[in-house]
């Protein structure tokens, strides 16, 4: 079935054939840790890779496999791999691609825990990294070293929502034989598919829009079959950051409504952006869908829609930002995103608190910066809550 249908249909059908599962309409949950063999010889063949089949759920599970096939189809990839969290996916991919003495080139501005991981592997294993704007081909070429093995990108970047030109990055990387890894969490494959622009590996914190309901923590990776097989047999198998069958089932269920949810998130965000731009207490609205945004042309080129995240700065500093958040009535203060509920957080003291202040400033994360994940409520209710809190 893979590849035969349009995106909206793939989210519901790809990766699952009901005839193979007693014609169950809902995909089954194979809640088992291990699988039995008919004979000792059959077990030997499976361990040797001479016979297909499942062995142990850390090495593969039918429910998890359905999810992996579906996300691969949605990203137009050859294969996918599921993990117990977004950071399990990030760490498995990076540890697969680099070794001691290598160098990683990163977009300027990454998720706080990704920043922490980069610092840790630099201190423990001598794997260096640089965070740069990656705005031009010349800048990238100058930043690449002889030991650069990976270019790691977030786009949109968390939390400034700046975009990186994926096609430009990929063209430079291919000349040098460097792998391009893209965190596609904020966009999902519905809004952006980096492999189509020449990137090599795409990952997601599936906790966010892919799950969509705030009830599961997971990570997903897609790439070519060889890369996925290699990661599965090395850093995933041996470190063990796997996804449970039940959580895979929750994600399969969430994916069925992804296009509908994303359309609503994006439409609500556009309406709220207009209102924020008109309010005197707001000094800067960061949203790549605005014509005045430095990322507007890139958004037009590589995204179906600019997404459901908005970042903005208000008059004042940390105290004013926190006072504003404390006066919200409906909107919840939480560090996740992509849920049905509208969520708000203060990056400088929450998701990016681990980043040193000087580095945060270079990333564009000020004390007055607030990140807003627009939910599925009526946009008028979202705005009325923001407006009353700004006034107070």
VEXKELO-808260 format. One record per residue: residue in three letters; x, y, z of N, C-alpha, C in turn. Coordinates in pm, whole numbers, plus 50000, padded with zeros to 5 digits. Example, Ala and Ser with C-alpha at 12.3 -4.5 7.8 and 13.67 -1.06 7.14 Angstrom:
BEGIN
ala513194943150780512304955050780513204967050780
ser512854977550708513674989450714512905000350787
***
This chain:
BEGIN
unk500834987950000500005000050000500865012650000
unk502095011750048502965023350063503175030349929
unk502975043649930503255051549812502105052649714
unk500985045649734499895045649638498895056849661
unk498855062249781497815071749816498375085449851
unk497465095049864497845108549907498115108550057
unk498755119450103499235120150241498145117050342
unk496995123450327495915121850425495465107250437
unk495495100050326495105085950327496205077350389
unk497465080950361498585073450417498585073750569
unk498185085150628498205086150775497265076050840
unk496295071250766495305061950820495605047450785
unk496165045050667496255031350616497675025350608
unk498675033450578499985027550548500605020650669
unk501255009350643501915001750747501044991350814
unk499764990650775498864981050840497974974250737
unk497984961250739497124953150653496254944350743
unk494964947550751494084940950848493954925850823
unk494084921450698493944907250668494994898850740
unk496144904950767497214897750837497004897450987
unk495954904351036495714905351180494244902551210
unk493724891451155492364886851182491304897151144
unk491604905651044490674915850994490244925951101
unk491104928051199490834938351300490964952151237
unk489934960551252489994973951197491094982151266
unk491124981851398492184988651474493434979951475
unk494574986351464495824978651468496004972451607
unk496374959651615496524952851744497754957851821
unk497694956151953498834959152038499484945952077
unk500694943752029501414931452063502224934052191
unk501504933152303502074936552433502844924452487
unk503974921752426504784910252467506254914152467
unk506984908552561508424911452565509214902352472
unk508714890052453509474880552372508554872552281
unk509134865452186508394857552089508954843252089
unk508064833652071508484819552076508874814551937
unk509674803851936510104797351812509514783251807
unk509144778851689508604765451673509634754751707
unk510894757651671511984748251698513224755851737
unk514184748651794515474754751827516174759451700
unk516014751751592516664755451466516074768451409
unk514754770351428514114782651382514664794651459
unk514864792851589515464803551670516864806851623
unk517634796551591518994798651541518974806851412
unk518044803551322517974810451194517574825151210
unk516654827551304516244841451325517394849851382
unk518134844351476519264851551532520364853651429
unk520464844451336521474845651231521014854551117
unk519764858651120519224866951013518874859250888
unk518784846050900518474837650784516984835450765
unk516184839050867514744837050860514054849350919
unk513044854950849512354866650903511484862851023
unk511224872751107510384870251223510874877951344
unk510054878351446510374885951567511044876951671
unk511894882951752512674875751852512354880851993
unk512474894152009512414900452140512034915052113
unk511154921052192510604934052155511614945552158
unk512754943652221513794953852207514384953752067
unk514274942451999514834941051864513774942951756
unk512514944351795511454945951698510144940651751
unk509044947551715507724943851763506714947351653
unk505714939051628504784941651517504044955051525
unk503614958951644502914971751657503854983451630
unk505044982351684506054992751660506424993151512
unk506494981451451506844980951309505794987851223
unk504534986651258503474993651184503735008751185
unk504065013851302504355028151316505565032051233
unk506615024051237507835027151162507575027651012
unk506765018350964506435018250822505575030350784
unk504675034250873503805045650842504575058650839
unk505455061050936506195073650936507175074150818
unk507725062750779508605062350661507825066150537
unk506615061050525505775064350411505445079250407
unk505135084950522504745099050528505915108350496
unk507135104150529508315112250500508935108850364
unk508295099750290508855094850163510255089250182
unk510415081350287511695075050320511595059950295
unk512755053550289512775039050270512405031550396
unk512785037150512512575029750637512505039350754
unk511915034450865511795042450986512155034451108
unk512385041351220512775034851345512165042851460
unk511585035951557510905042451668511725041351796
unk511655051851878512425052752002511525056952119
unk512045054952239511285057952360511145072652391
unk511885081452321511765095952338512445102752221
unk512175115552204512855123052101514355123552124
unk514765124952250516195125652280516875112052262
unk516135101152280516695087952250517005087052101
unk516125092752019516345092951875517545101651839
unk517625113551896518745122651868520075116151907
unk520145110652028521415104952075521805092651995
unk520835084251958521145072351880521705076051743
unk521095085951679521545090251546522945096151552
unk523185105251647524495111651655525585101651692
unk525295092651785526305082851825526585072851712
unk525605070851625525825062251508526745069051406
unk526615082251394527305089351285528705094251321
unk528975096351450530265102451486531025093951586
unk532315096751592533195090151690534125100651748
unk534915096651846535845105751911536745112651808
unk536825125951822537655133751731536905139851615
unk535635136151596534835141651487534235155151527
unk533625161651429533055175051448531645175451391
unk530735182151464529335183951422529085198751403
unk528515202351289528125216151262526625217351283
unk526205226751369524785227751407524195241251371
unk522895241251350522185253851336522275261451467
unk522325274751457522435283051578521075283551646
unk520965276051752519685274651820519195260451805
unk519255252951912518745239351916518025237452049
unk517235227152056516525223752179517535222652294
unk517135226852414518055227152527518705213752557
unk517955202752550518525189552580519465184952469
unk519195188952344520135186052236521445193552260
unk521335206052305522525213852340523285206952452
unk522565202052553523205194952664523905182352618
unk523285174852527523905162752473525185166052397
unk525145176652317526335180652241527485184452335
unk527165191552443528205195152541528765182652609
unk527895173252641528315161152711529255152752625
unk528895150552497529755142052413531055149252377
unk531025162552382532275169852361533205168052481
unk532655169252601533465168052723533935153852746
unk533085143952719533415130052749534185123052637
unk533855126552512534395118752401535165126852297
unk535305139952321536075148152228535415149952093
unk534075149452089533335151951966532915166651968
unk533575174851889533365189251894532145193351812
unk531645205451842530535210851764530625225951759
unk530025231651656529885246151642528445249251611
unk527915259851672526565264551642526685277551564
unk526165277351440526285288851352524945291951286
unk524765304251235523495307851171523185299651045
unk524205295050973524025287150850523155294550749
unk523455307550732522645316050646523075315950500
unk524345312850474524845313450337525735301550306
unk525865298550178526715287550134528165289950172
unk528595302550158529985306050190530275303950339
unk529335307950422529505306450567529615291750606
unk528795283550545528815269150574530135263050528
unk530555266350408531805260850354532995264550441
unk532985276750494534085281250580534055274150716
unk532855270450762532725264250894533055249350892
unk532975243250776533225228850766534715226050785
unk535005216250870536395212150895536675198850825
unk537905194850829538265181950768537635170250843
unk537315172550973536715161751055535215163651077
unk534575172751000533135174551011532415162750947
unk531605155951025530905144150975529395146150963
unk528865156051037527405157851042527085172751044
unk526035176550970525395189550987524025186751048
unk523815191951168522585189251243521745202051246
unk520505200751200519655212551181518315210951252
unk517875221851314516465223351349515895233751256
unk514745231251198514055241351119512575238351117
unk511725247051170512055259251241512875256551368
unk513735266351400514595264951517513795267851644
unk514045260151746513405261551876514225271051963
unk513695282552012512315287252000512155299351909
unk513205303251835513135315751757512375314251626
unk512115301651584511355298651464512035303451336
unk513335305751344514105308651223514185296051137
unk514175297851005514255286450914515635285250851
unk516015272950820517265269850750516915264550611
unk517625269250512517395264950374517955250850355
unk517075241050353517485226950349518185223450218
unk517705228750108518315225749978519745230949971
unk519965242950023521305248750023522255240550111
unk521805237050231522635229250322523005215850257
unk522035209250199522275196050140523255196550024
unk523185207149943524085208149828525535209549873
unk525765217449978527125218950031527605205950095
unk526725199650173527105187450245527455176050150
unk526705174750044526955163849949528325165049883
unk528765177249856530085179349797531195174349889
unk530935174950020531945171250120531725157250178
unk530675150550138530385137350194529925137750337
unk529235148550376528765150450513527275147150522
unk526875140250627525475136750648524705148750706
unk523495150750655522615161450705521465155150783
unk521365159050910520315154150999519385165751031
unk518085163651017517105174351039516105170151147
unk515965178651248514895177051347513645183551288
unk512675175351251511475180051181510265180651274
unk510515181251405509445180551505508395191451486
unk508825203851466507895215151462507015214751337
unk507475208051232506735208351105505895195851082
unk506415184351124505845171351090505955169250939
unk505845156950891505925154750746504755160850670
unk503715165050738502585171450670502985185150615
unk503835192350688504225205750646505585206250577
unk506445196350601507815196950547508425183050544
unk509065179550433509705166550418511155168650374
unk512075169450469513465173050439514185163550343
unk513815150750341514495141550249514295145850104
unk513175152350075512885156849939513805168349896
unk514495174349994515435185249964516885180549973
unk517085167349980518435161849977519035158350111
unk518285160250221518815156750353518865141650370
unk519635136850467519895122550480519075115550587
unk518895122050702518175115950814517225126350871
unk516005122150901515025131050962514565124651093
unk514455132951196513985127851325512885136651382
unk512115130751470510995137651533510945134451682
unk510585144351761510025141251892508545138751866
unk508175125951857506795122351826505835125451940
unk506405129152054505635133752169504745145452131
unk505185153252034504545165952001503385163951903
unk503475169751785502335169551693501945155651646
unk502905146651630502575133351578501655125951676
unk501995126251805501075120751906499845129651918
unk500095142351944499055152451936498115153752054
unk498235144952154497275145152263497935145752401
unk499235147852407499905149552535499925137352623
unk499835125252563499755113252645500825102752612
unk501845106452537502875096852501504205104252480
unk505305097752515506655102952490507345093352395
unk507845098652281508415089752180509285097552083
unk510105090252008510935096151902510865087551777
unk511045093651661511025086551534512175091251446
unk512725081951368513815085051275513475078551142
unk513745085551031513605079650898514855082550816
unk515145073250724516295074950635516235063850530
unk517355061350463517435050050372517505037150452
unk517205025950386517125013050455518435009250521
unk519555011550454520855007850510521165015250639
unk520885028250641521155036350761520265031850877
unk518985029750850518045025650955518435011951010
unk518775002750923519184989350968520424990151055
unk521354998551016522594999951092522355005951230
unk521495016151239521175022251369520435012151457
unk519505004651395518734994751472519614983951531
unk520634979951457521514969051501522654973751591
unk522784986951608523894991951689523395000551805
unk523265013551784522965022451896521575020251955
unk520605015951874519295013251936519315000052013
unk519794989651950519804976452013520654976252141
unk521804982152135522754980852246522544991152356
unk522015002752323521725012652426520295010852477
unk519385006752388518075002252433516985012452446
unk517075023852376516035034052388514825031152302
unk514175019952326513095015352239511735021052281
unk510755019652192509385023952217508545011952256
unk507615013752351506735002752391505625000852287
unk505074988752277503984986252182502764995152206
unk502404997452332501235005752359501455020052314
unk502645025552338502945039152294502955040052142
unk503445029552075503385029351929501935029751881
unk501055022451950499645022451915499015036251933
unk499395043252040498895056852061499325066051947
unk500535064451900501025072851791500325069351659
unk500075056651636499325052851517497935059151518
unk497345059451634496025065651647496125080751625
unk497135086951684497315101351667497565105351523
unk498325097351451498655100651312497435101451222
unk496385094051256495195093951172494565107751157
unk494735116351256494135129751251495185140651230
unk496425137051200497505146951187497175157951087
unk496755154950963496485165850869495405175450916
unk494335170050973493245178451021493715187251136
unk494435181251228494935188951342495905199951298
unk496835196451209497825206251166497185218051094
unk496165215251013495465226250946494865235851049
unk494285230451155493675238951258494745246351339
unk495825239451378496925246151449497425258051368
unk497645255951239498215266351153497245277951133
unk495975274851110494985285451091494835293951218
unk494795287351333494715294651459495945303451481
unk497115298051448498355305751467498355318451383
unk497915317451258497885329351171496985340151230
unk495855336151285494925345951343495515352451467
unk496175344651552496765350151675497955359151642
unk498735355551540499875363951499499395377951462
unk498315378751387497775391751347497455400451468
unk496855394251568496475401751689497695405851771
unk498665396851782499885400151857500595412051795
unk500645412451663501325423451594500655436951619
unk499385436651653498645449151676498725453951819
unk499235445651911499185449252054500415457052095
unk500205467752168501305476752205502275470552305
unk501845460352380502725454052480503675443852417
unk503455440552290504275430652221505265438052131
unk506555435252148507575442552074508105435051952
unk507965421951948508535414351837507815400951826
unk507245398251710506565385651685507405377451588
unk507745365151628508565356351546507675345351488
unk507465346151358506615336251290506995336451142
unk507445325351088507965325350951506915327650843
unk505645328450880504605331050782504375345750754
unk505055354550827504905368850805505815373350691
unk505325381850604506135386450491507385393750536
unk507325400350651508485407750701509505398750770
unk509175385850788510105376550853511275373550761
unk512515373050814513685369450734513565355250675
unk512695347150734512545333250690511365331250595
unk510685342150559509445340850481509665333550348
unk510685337350274510915331250142511295316450154
unk512035313050259512385298950280511125291050314
unk510245297050395508985290450430508165287650304
unk508115297450214507375295650090507975284450005
unk509265282650015509975272849932509835258649983
unk509905256550116510035242950166508965238450265
unk508005247050296506965243250391505575245250330
unk504675236250361503285237650317502605249050391
unk502965250850518502425261450602503455264450710
unk503475276750765504515280450863504395273851000
unk503315266651026503235259151150502365265451257
unk502325258951373501455263051482502185268751603
unk503485271751588504275277651696504465292651671
unk504365300351776504625314751770505545318251886
unk506575326151860507365331851968507235346951961
unk507215353352077507105367952078507755373552203
unk508165386152193508775393252305507815404152350
unk507795406352481506935416852535507795427552600
unk507205439152624507925449952691508415445252827
unk509685447252855510235443352984511205431952975
unk511305424153083512245413053090511595400753147
unk512395393153225511905380553280510685382453370
unk510715392453456509625394253551508305397253480
unk508385406053378507175409453303506645397353226
unk507565389553169507155377553095506465367653188
unk507035365553305506445356153400505115361253456
unk505025374453481503765380153528502655378153426
unk502995380353299502035378153192501545363753192
unk502485354253200502115340053197501265336253318
unk501575342053431500825338753554499385343853552
unk499085353353464497725358753456496875351853349
unk497425342053281496635334453184495635325653257
unk494465323953199493405316253264493165302753197
unk493115302653065492845290252992494145283752944
unk495045291752892496295286652836497155280952948
unk497695268952925498465261853027499965264653012
unk500635266253126502095267853127502705253953126
unk503365250553018503965237253001504995237952890
unk506015229052897507125230152803506955221852676
unk505905214252663505725206552541505035215052435
unk504605208652329503935215752220503185205652135
unk502315210752047501615202051954500405195052012
unk499985198552131498815192252192497535199552151
unk496405193652184495115200052157494985213052237
unk495605213352355495575225252440496655235252398
unk496355248052407497365258352385498295258552505
unk499605258152478500625257652583501595269352567
unk502115273952679503035285252677504195282452770
unk505375287252733506545285452818507535296852799
unk508475297952895509495308452894510845301752869
unk511325301752744512525293952708513755296852794
unk513995309452828515225312852901515315306053037
unk514165303253099514185296953232513635282753230
unk513215277953112512625264553104513385255853003
unk512925254952881513525245552786514985248252755
unk515405260952764516785264452730517575269752850
unk517085266452970517785270953090519185265053101
unk519395253053042520695246553047521725253752961
unk521265262052867522165269252777522705281552851
unk524025283552855524585295352922523985308252866
unk523865318352952523185330752915523785337152790
unk525105337452782525755343652666525395336252536
unk525345322952546524985314852429523515316952393
unk522665318052495521235320652470521035333652393
unk521775343852433521645356752365522055355652219
unk523125348052192523535346052052522465338651973
unk521745329852041520655322451976519425331151953
unk519395342852017518225351552006517175349052111
unk517565342352221516625339152328516795349452440
unk515925359452441515995369952541515165366252664
unk515295374352768514525372152891513045374952871
unk512715382652768511305386152744510665377352637
unk511405367352588510885358552483509955347852541
unk508825346152477507825336352518507495327652397
unk507385314452419506995305452309505585300252332
unk504785301352229503375297852236503085286652137
unk502575275352187502135264352103500615265452090
unk500155269351973498735271851952497985258651944
unk496905257652023496125245352028494965245151931
unk493995236751960492855234551871491595241651918
unk491705249852023490545257152070490105267551964
unk488995274051987488625285451903489695296151917
unk490185301151804491305310651813490895323151889
unk489615326851882489155338651954489335337052104
unk489095324952156489265322452299490745322852338
unk491585317652249493035318252274493465332852284
unk493035340952187493445354952186492885362652305
unk491635360252340491045367452454491805364752583
unk492295352552600493085349352719494415356652716
unk495075356752599496345363952586496145378952609
unk495115384252550494875398652560494625403152703
unk493785395652778493525399752915494775398753002
unk495635388852974496865387453051497855398653016
unk497905402552890498785413652850498325426652916
unk497025428752920496485440852982496785441253131
unk496745429853196496965429453341498435430453376
***
